[in-house]
């Protein structure tokens, strides 16, 4: 079964997408809750901002899908919960799939499912579990025509910077992205590298699979907008940002600014002017 019908709802006619991730509560990390303590309010705020997609867990997807009408963002369903995001790693790490994830995604009218492909120093068992998760999901995705978004995530040792810190090494990122593509990803959600002018190398190894770039932790308006402009210039198909939208004092303005970059090729200067001119 073709995945194109759902991908066509996820991406614009030009193949671009802005997905706002507000699935952070799934990971049992208190610091991730800022700005999303009240999920109904958070989802309503992002719906009004009108990105292409909102990424949610099965338990919170109702806040989006109970909203009536056709003109709302599509749902990307997060399918795995992991315990790797604290300042100290627990004794045993996991990235666990929810039960019958693709059936849940179909029932919730999702346009894609998202799953981690984690690479942490000295944790080969966790990486092995993620490979199994992706392989298992791929079979079910093909059965139901559900696009599979794989999230290759290369992390630094916790003792180096203290919890959930991205390793921006281009060699590690390209290798893990390529593994995600080889496992059958329909969409890649990947970290930026340290030097974003090298990001075309990530696009190249993705072999034609669209790459959406993760936003990571909060950054200044200037940094996040200018980085997004360069990543789009490097060939990214779009972005998946969470905290840089929902924790922003003006989520709608930031969404409008980033949508202008992703869909209309706005410059950093144009996007920042748009952000400044839009009321929260």
C-alpha positions in Angstrom: 0.0 0.0 0.0 1.3 3.4 -0.9 2.2 5.9 1.8 1.7 8.9 -0.5 -1.8 9.8 0.7 -0.6 10.5 4.2 2.7 12.0 3.1 0.7 14.4 0.9 -1.1 15.6 4.0 2.2 16.0 5.9 4.2 17.8 3.3 3.3 20.8 1.0 3.1 20.5 -2.7 6.8 21.7 -2.7 7.8 18.9 -0.3 8.2 21.1 2.8 7.0 20.5 6.4 7.0 22.2 9.8 6.2 19.8 12.6 5.8 21.2 16.1 6.8 18.5 18.7 5.0 18.7 22.1 5.4 15.0 23.0 8.1 15.8 25.7 6.0 14.7 28.6 6.3 11.1 27.3 9.8 10.8 28.6 9.4 11.2 32.4 11.7 14.3 32.6 10.3 17.2 34.7 12.5 19.9 33.0 10.7 19.1 29.7 7.3 20.2 31.0 7.9 24.0 30.8 5.3 25.5 28.5 3.3 22.3 28.2 2.0 21.8 31.8 -1.5 22.4 30.5 -1.6 20.2 27.3 -5.0 21.3 26.1 -4.0 24.9 26.3 -0.6 24.1 24.6 -2.2 22.2 21.8 -4.8 24.9 21.3 -2.0 27.5 21.1 -0.2 25.6 18.4 -3.3 24.8 16.4 -4.0 28.5 16.2 -0.5 29.0 15.0 -1.2 26.5 12.2 2.0 24.6 11.4 1.8 21.6 9.1 1.9 18.9 11.9 1.9 18.5 15.6 3.8 15.6 17.2 2.0 14.0 20.2 1.8 10.8 22.2 -1.2 8.5 22.0 -2.4 9.7 25.4 -2.4 13.4 24.4 -3.5 13.2 20.7 -7.1 13.7 21.7 -6.4 17.3 22.4 -5.8 17.8 18.6 -8.1 15.3 17.1 -11.2 16.3 19.1 -11.0 19.8 17.5 -13.7 19.9 14.9 -13.2 21.1 11.3 -10.8 20.3 8.5 -8.3 23.2 8.9 -6.0 22.0 11.6 -2.5 20.6 11.7 -2.0 16.9 11.0 -1.0 14.4 13.7 2.4 12.8 13.9 2.3 10.0 16.6 5.2 9.4 18.9 5.4 5.6 19.3 8.2 5.0 21.9 9.0 6.2 25.4 12.7 6.3 26.5 14.4 7.0 29.8 17.6 8.6 28.6 16.9 12.3 29.1 17.8 13.0 32.8 21.1 14.5 34.1 22.0 11.1 35.3 21.4 7.9 33.3 19.5 5.1 35.1 21.1 1.7 35.7 19.1 0.2 32.8 18.1 2.1 29.7 15.2 1.5 27.4 13.2 2.8 24.4 9.9 1.0 24.6 7.3 0.9 21.8 3.6 1.4 22.8 1.3 -1.5 22.1 0.1 -2.0 18.5 1.5 1.5 17.5 0.4 1.5 13.9 -3.2 0.4 14.7 -3.3 3.2 17.3 -1.9 5.6 14.6 -4.6 4.6 12.1 -7.4 4.9 14.7 -6.1 8.4 15.6 -5.8 9.5 11.9 -2.1 10.2 12.1 -0.1 11.0 9.0 3.1 9.4 10.3 4.6 7.7 13.3 7.9 8.7 14.9 10.4 6.4 16.5 13.9 6.9 18.0 17.1 5.4 16.7 19.4 6.2 19.7 23.1 6.1 19.8 24.6 6.8 23.3 28.3 6.2 24.1 28.8 2.7 25.7 25.2 1.7 25.3 25.0 -0.8 22.5 22.1 -2.7 24.0 19.9 0.4 23.7 20.9 0.9 20.1 20.1 -2.7 19.4 16.6 -2.3 20.9 16.0 0.8 18.7 17.1 -1.1 15.6 14.6 -3.8 16.5 11.9 -1.2 17.1 12.4 0.4 13.7 12.4 -2.9 11.9 9.2 -4.0 13.7 7.5 -0.8 12.9 8.5 -0.9 9.2 6.7 -4.1 8.6 3.5 -2.8 10.2 3.8 0.6 8.5 3.9 -1.1 5.1 0.8 -3.1 6.0 -1.3 0.0 6.8 0.3 2.5 4.5 1.6 4.6 7.4 4.8 6.7 6.9 7.6 5.9 9.2 9.6 8.8 10.6 12.9 7.6 12.1 14.7 9.9 14.6 18.5 9.2 14.6 19.8 10.8 17.7 23.5 10.8 18.5 24.2 11.9 22.1 27.3 12.9 24.1 28.3 11.1 27.3 26.1 12.4 30.2 29.2 13.1 32.3 30.5 15.5 29.6 27.6 18.0 29.6 25.0 16.6 31.8 21.9 15.1 30.2 20.3 15.1 26.7 23.1 16.8 24.9 23.5 16.3 21.2 26.7 15.2 19.6 27.0 17.4 16.5 29.8 15.2 14.9 28.8 15.2 11.2 30.4 11.7 10.7 28.3 10.2 13.5 25.1 11.9 12.3 25.5 10.9 8.7 26.2 7.2 9.7 23.2 7.0 11.9 20.9 8.8 9.4 22.0 6.4 6.7 21.2 3.4 9.0 17.7 4.9 9.5 17.3 5.1 5.7 18.6 1.6 5.3 16.1 0.3 7.8 13.2 1.8 5.8 12.5 5.3 7.0 10.1 7.3 4.9 11.1 10.5 6.7 14.2 11.3 8.7 14.1 13.6 11.8 17.8 14.4 12.5 19.9 16.7 14.6 21.8 19.7 13.1 25.6 19.2 13.0 28.1 21.5 14.6 28.8 23.3 11.3 25.4 23.7 9.7 27.0 24.6 6.3 28.0 20.9 6.1 24.4 19.7 6.4 24.2 18.9 2.7 26.2 15.8 3.6 23.3 14.6 5.8 20.8 15.3 2.9 23.1 13.3 0.5 23.3 10.2 2.7 19.5 10.2 3.1 19.3 9.2 -0.5 16.2 11.2 -1.4 14.3 10.5 1.8 13.1 13.9 3.2 15.1 15.2 6.2 13.4 17.3 8.9 15.8 18.9 11.3 15.3 18.8 15.1 15.4 22.0 17.1 16.7 20.8 20.4 16.9 23.0 23.4 15.9 26.6 23.6 18.0 29.1 21.7 17.7 32.8 21.0 15.3 34.0 18.2 18.3 35.1 16.1 20.1 31.8 16.4 17.1 29.5 15.8 15.9 31.6 12.8 19.3 32.0 11.1 20.1 28.3 11.7 16.8 27.3 10.1 17.5 29.5 7.1 20.9 27.8 6.5 19.5 24.3 7.1 16.8 24.9 4.4 19.5 26.3 2.1 21.4 23.1 2.7 18.5 21.0 1.4 16.4 20.1 4.4 12.8 19.4 3.7 11.7 21.2 6.9 12.0 21.2 10.7 10.6 19.5 13.8 10.9 22.1 16.6 9.3 21.9 20.1 10.6 24.0 22.9 11.7 26.8 20.6 8.0 27.3 19.8 6.0 26.2 22.8 8.4 27.9 25.3 8.6 31.1 23.3 6.6 34.0 24.7 5.0 34.3 21.2 4.4 30.8 19.9 2.2 32.0 17.0 4.7 34.6 15.9 7.6 32.1 16.0 5.5 29.6 14.1 4.6 32.2 11.4 8.3 33.2 11.2 9.5 29.6 10.8 6.7 28.8 8.3 7.8 31.7 6.2 11.4 30.3 6.2 10.3 26.7 5.5 7.6 27.3 2.9 8.5 30.6 1.3 12.3 30.9 1.6 12.2 33.9 3.8 15.6 35.3 5.0 16.5 35.5 8.6 15.9 39.3 8.6 12.4 38.9 7.0 11.5 36.1 9.5 12.6 38.1 12.5 10.6 41.2 11.3 7.6 38.9 11.0 8.1 37.6 14.5 8.3 41.1 15.9 5.2 42.2 14.1 2.9 39.4 15.1 1.0 39.7 18.3 1.0 36.7 20.7 
